[in-house]
Amino acid sequence: MAYAAVIQVRIDPDSDREHRHSILNDFVIPEARALPGFEKGMWMNDGSGTGTCIVVFDTEDHAMAAIVPLTPAGGPPVIGSEVQEVEVQV
């Protein structure tokens, strides 16, 4: 069974979309892909100041170990983070 690291961060709703995407594409996503057990990830923005990432891993241990590297010092302020079991994927 797969497990997901679910992380919410505070982002500036007025920040430049292209800049956010370049940070994700150049740094965050390659680092996430390099983590043990990485399967897939999604980065979302509600448009009002909250960003959510869901990164799926092959085991609960890998998902739990990913929380720290996915929330580095100097990154956006973390609202919350948790690991959840993936029950269904389509």
Backbone as a ProteinNet text record, in pm:
[ID]
protein_1_A
[PRIMARY]
MAYAAVIQVRIDPDSDREHRHSILNDFVIPEARALPGFEKGMWMNDGSGTGTCIVVFDTEDHAMAAIVPLTPAGGPPVIGSEVQEVEVQV
[TERTIARY]
84.5	0	88.7	50.8	125.6	83.1	171.5	145.6	181.4	107.4	130.7	172.3	274.5	308.6	221.8	140.8	49.8	96.4	134.6	193	120.7	82.2	22.9	117.6	137.1	224.7	152.1	199.3	146.2	226.3	155.6	221.2	154.9	229.3	176.9	82.6	-46.6	-140.4	-110	-30.9	3.7	139.4	202.7	334.9	322.3	431.5	435.2	428.4	330.1	309.2	430.6	489.9	607	723.8	741.1	848.6	822.9	700.2	665.8	693.2	653.8	673.4	821.2	900.4	1043.7	1108.4	1067.7	1120.6	1081	955.1	909.6	986.1	993	1055.3	1206.3	1272.8	1418.6	1471.8	1395	1446.6	1358.5	1233.5	1147.5	1117.9	1073.9	1035.5	1155.3	1270.2	1385.4	1427	1419.6	1453.6	1352.6	1224.8	1122	1141.3	1167.8	1188.4	1306.8	1406.4	1526.4	1506.2	1394.5	1371.9	1339.4	1385.8	1359.1	1210	1171.1	1033.4	937.4	987.9	900.9	823.5	693.6	610.3	554.8	494.6	440.4	408	387.5	356	266.5	196.6	110.2	130.1	138.2	151.6	35.1	-41.2	-164.6	-163.1	-243.9	-253.7	-400.7	-451.5	-593.3	-620.3	-513.9	-529.4	-549.4	-561.2	-583.1	-478.7	-365.6	-256.8	-217.3	-279.4	-243	-200.8	-82.8	-34.5	-35.4	-71.9	-75.6	2.8	88.9	154.8	119.3	99.5	74	178.4	266.4	373.2	357.2	342.4	313.6	442.9	453.4	569.6	524.7	619.3	587.9	563.2	615.1	596.1	566.2	510	483.3	613.8	715.8	844.7	904.6	896.7	949.9	870.6	739.7	657.1	688.5	703.3	734.5	872.5	969.3	1104.7	1109.7	1014.3	1014.4	964.7	895.3	837.8	946	1056.8	1161.8	1224.2	1268.5	1325.5	1225.3	1097.1	995.7	954.8	1001.7	969.9	1099.4	1189.8	1320.5	1313.4	1410.9	1425	1445.5	1385.1	1395.7	1287.1	1209.8	1098.3	976.3	863.9	743.6	703.2	636.8	593.4	497.1	522.6	441	317.8	201.5	75.7	52.8	81.8	63.3	120.5	148.8	197.6	154.5	130.5	91.3	115.6	109.2	120.3	-12.4	-62.9	-189.4	-171.7	-243.2	-242.4	-327	-276.1	-349	-437.7	-567.5	-658.3	-697.5	-714.2	-754.6	-680	-628.8	-570.2	-639.3	-662.3	-723.2	-636.3
-118	0	123.9	224	348.7	444	538.6	641.7	777.7	880.7	1015.3	1109.1	1189.3	1303.2	1418.2	1473.5	1582.4	1705.1	1808.1	1926.8	2050.9	2137.5	2265.9	2376.6	2474	2587.7	2717.6	2823.4	2956.9	3016.1	3063.9	3130	3265.5	3354.6	3486.8	3473.1	3502.5	3486.6	3579.6	3684	3777.1	3746.5	3636.3	3603.9	3563.6	3580.1	3552.6	3401.4	3360.9	3219.1	3157.7	3226.8	3173	3152.5	3244.3	3229.5	3107.1	3091.3	2972.7	2844.7	2842.1	2721.7	2694.1	2799.6	2777.6	2720.4	2766.7	2711	2563.9	2534.8	2395	2308.8	2352.2	2270.9	2258	2363.1	2361.9	2300.9	2309.4	2265.3	2161.7	2196.7	2114.5	1978.3	1977.1	1850.8	1758.3	1806.4	1715.3	1657.7	1739.6	1688.6	1585	1607.8	1510.3	1379.3	1388.7	1267.7	1185.6	1250.8	1181.2	1111.8	1138.8	1077	928.9	845.8	701.8	671.7	586.4	540.8	634.7	746.3	841.9	772.1	799.4	748.5	860.9	962.4	1075	1188.9	1306.4	1420.7	1519.5	1599.4	1705.7	1827.4	1943.4	2069.7	2156.7	2202.6	2276.1	2410.7	2503.5	2637.8	2676.4	2712.7	2749.3	2892.8	2968.1	3104.3	3209	3165.6	3262.3	3251.8	3187.2	3185.6	3051.5	2944	2811.5	2723.9	2667.6	2569.6	2432.8	2332.5	2195.4	2106	2023.8	1922.5	1786.2	1693.6	1554.2	1474.8	1410.1	1332.5	1188.8	1098.3	958.1	876.6	790.4	702.9	558.9	468.3	325.3	270.6	334.6	285.9	402.7	369.8	471.2	531.1	447.4	497.5	599.6	571.7	666.6	796.8	788.6	909.4	991.5	924.8	995.7	1060.8	990	1044.4	1162.2	1173.3	1280.4	1413.7	1413.6	1538.5	1644.1	1607.8	1706.6	1761	1676.9	1735.9	1813.9	1782.9	1854.7	1986.4	2010.5	2134.4	2198.9	2234.4	2284.9	2423.8	2450.2	2585	2681.2	2796.1	2893.9	2879.3	2769.9	2751.4	2825.1	2809	2877	2825.5	2908.8	2865.4	2747	2646.1	2524.8	2546.2	2520.3	2525.8	2393.3	2284.4	2151.7	2045.6	1929.9	1816.9	1688.1	1587.8	1457.2	1351	1226	1113	1039.9	1007	935.4	814.7	708.1	589.7	618.5	578.9	593.9	470.1	489.2	376.3	342.2	444.9	421.3	519.8	468.6	555	521	622.3	596.6	653.5
0	0	0	-76.1	-85.2	26.9	54.5	155.2	96.9	139.4	88	199.3	171.5	256.3	206.7	295.8	261.3	339.4	266.7	329.9	280.9	374.2	338.4	382.1	293.1	320.9	289	351.7	324.7	209.4	108	-5.1	-28.1	-85.1	-116.5	-235.8	-217.9	-329.1	-446.6	-421.6	-528.9	-591.8	-548.5	-604	-750.9	-821.9	-964.4	-991	-1068.2	-1098.3	-1166.1	-1261.3	-1331.8	-1236.7	-1143.7	-1044.6	-956.5	-908.6	-826.7	-904.4	-1029.1	-1110.2	-1135.3	-1153	-1175.3	-1049.2	-931.4	-806.2	-794.9	-823.2	-817.6	-917.6	-1041.7	-1146.7	-1133.1	-1084.7	-1076.5	-947.3	-840.1	-710.7	-641.8	-615.7	-531.3	-594.1	-717.8	-782	-801.8	-849.8	-859.4	-724	-618.5	-485.6	-438.8	-465.9	-427.9	-503.8	-632.9	-713.6	-665.9	-606.2	-559.6	-424.6	-357.8	-227.2	-243	-148.9	-156.1	-160.3	-252.8	-262.5	-332.9	-388.3	-457.8	-568.7	-576.2	-685.3	-771.6	-708.6	-784.4	-689.6	-746.2	-663	-734.7	-655.1	-705.9	-618.4	-680.3	-608.4	-648.2	-549.4	-576	-505	-554.4	-499.9	-497.8	-379.2	-371.9	-416.6	-447.7	-497	-388.5	-263.9	-156	-45.5	-75.6	20.7	76.7	29.6	78.1	-39	-27.1	-123.3	-58.2	-133	-81.7	-175.2	-117.3	-199.9	-143.9	-234.5	-201.3	-277.2	-202	-263	-216.9	-313.1	-283.9	-284.2	-183.2	-166	-152.1	-171.2	-168.2	-28.4	75.8	212.5	306.8	421	523	574.1	593.5	641.4	544.5	413.8	315.8	317.6	330.2	334.4	459.4	573	696.5	689	632.7	620.3	523.9	433.9	333.3	387.2	498.8	550.1	571.8	636.6	665.4	537.2	441.5	321	235.6	247.7	170.8	237.2	360.3	431.8	481.9	391.5	433.6	497.3	584.8	640.4	524	531.3	423.9	319.4	326.7	234.8	287.1	220.6	267.8	405.8	486.7	619.8	610.7	691.5	691.1	779.3	723.3	796.8	867.8	797.3	855.7	765.2	825.3	747.2	814.8	732.6	784.4	678.6	721.9	631.2	633.4	515.1	503.4	412.4	445.5	359.8	234.9	120.6	-5.7	-19.1	-14	-22.3	-165.5	-249.7	-388.1	-477.7	-588.5	-692.5	-823.2	-905.7	-1036.8	-1145.4
[MASK]
++++++++++++++++++++++++++++++++++++++++++++++++++++++++++++++++++++++++++++++++++++++++++

